[in-house]
Amino acid sequence: MIVTPINPSTQKTTQRVLLFHISWQTYKSLLAEMGGKISSLLSYSQGVLEIIMPSDLHEIINCLLKRIVTVLLLIDV
């Protein structure tokens, strides 16, 4: 297995990693292990697995939007 970081950075940006020579069964096992709570995006094509981890800013905005939607749903219009 060869691991190649696509975007090596010390900043808090989205991180991407490529893993080569990964079997389809290994990919399916990873998905099963992660369950329904996958914070990373996994994509697989012809033995290459790409894992994308969102930035901290992305996660903060995501949580903020969830709270805004929740409050809007609670408001009686």
C-alpha positions as CSV (number, residue, x, y, z in Angstrom):
1,M,0.0,0.0,0.0
2,I,1.3,3.4,-0.9
3,V,0.0,6.6,0.8
4,T,0.2,9.9,-0.9
5,P,-0.9,13.1,0.7
6,I,-2.4,15.4,-2.0
7,N,-2.6,18.6,0.0
8,P,0.1,18.5,2.7
9,S,-0.3,21.7,4.7
10,T,0.1,23.0,8.3
11,Q,-3.0,25.1,7.9
12,K,-6.4,23.9,9.0
13,T,-7.6,23.1,5.5
14,T,-9.4,20.2,4.0
15,Q,-7.0,17.2,3.9
16,R,-6.9,14.6,1.1
17,V,-5.1,11.3,1.1
18,L,-4.8,8.7,-1.7
19,L,-4.3,5.1,-0.9
20,F,-3.2,2.8,-3.8
21,H,-3.7,-1.0,-4.2
22,I,-6.8,-1.1,-2.0
23,S,-9.2,-4.0,-2.6
24,W,-12.9,-3.4,-3.0
25,Q,-13.5,-5.6,0.1
26,T,-11.1,-3.4,2.1
27,Y,-13.1,-0.4,1.0
28,K,-16.4,-2.0,2.0
29,S,-14.9,-3.1,5.4
30,L,-13.9,0.5,6.0
31,L,-17.4,1.8,5.3
32,A,-18.9,-0.9,7.6
33,E,-16.4,0.0,10.4
34,M,-17.3,3.7,10.1
35,G,-21.0,3.0,10.2
36,G,-23.5,5.8,9.5
37,K,-21.4,8.5,11.2
38,I,-18.8,9.2,8.5
39,S,-17.2,12.7,8.8
40,S,-14.8,11.9,6.0
41,L,-15.7,11.4,2.4
42,L,-14.4,8.2,0.9
43,S,-14.3,7.5,-2.8
44,Y,-13.0,4.4,-4.5
45,S,-12.0,3.8,-8.1
46,Q,-10.0,0.9,-9.6
47,G,-7.9,0.2,-6.5
48,V,-7.4,3.8,-5.4
49,L,-9.1,5.0,-2.3
50,E,-9.3,8.8,-1.7
51,I,-10.1,10.0,1.8
52,I,-11.2,13.6,2.2
53,M,-11.4,15.1,5.7
54,P,-13.2,18.4,6.0
55,S,-11.5,21.4,7.5
56,D,-12.3,22.7,11.0
57,L,-14.0,25.7,9.5
58,H,-16.2,23.5,7.4
59,E,-17.3,21.6,10.6
60,I,-17.9,24.8,12.5
61,I,-20.1,26.2,9.7
62,N,-21.9,22.8,9.4
63,C,-22.8,22.9,13.2
64,L,-23.9,26.5,13.0
65,L,-26.2,25.8,10.0
66,K,-27.7,22.8,11.9
67,R,-28.5,25.1,14.9
68,I,-30.0,27.8,12.7
69,V,-32.3,25.2,11.0
70,T,-33.3,23.8,14.3
71,V,-34.2,27.2,15.7
72,L,-36.2,28.1,12.5
73,L,-38.1,24.9,12.9
74,L,-39.0,25.7,16.5
75,I,-40.3,29.2,15.7
76,D,-44.0,29.3,15.2
77,V,-44.6,31.3,12.1
